[in-house]
């Protein structure tokens, strides 16, 4: 069942964004411990609270459209059915 929700998580030095059968990994700081909460989802633009081992909690911004463009994925088509983003702890 497709609930329209994407997932974001941290795996080592990578963030992982997944929706349906697509999983996108992109480099993040190795100091990023985990995503804490999604504050805003705006069609490819994320505002999230994260926890860094050196900074503690802070607000971060993730622009998925530029990542998708770099991977030659049609960002508008990929992002359109996403209703929101959930944090997934692995």
Buried (B, 14 or more C-beta within 10 A) or exposed (E): EEEEEBBBBBEEEBBBBBBEEEEBBBEBBEEBBBBBEBEEBEEBBBBBBBBBEEEEEEEBEBEBBEBBEEEEBEBEEBBEEBEEBEBBEE
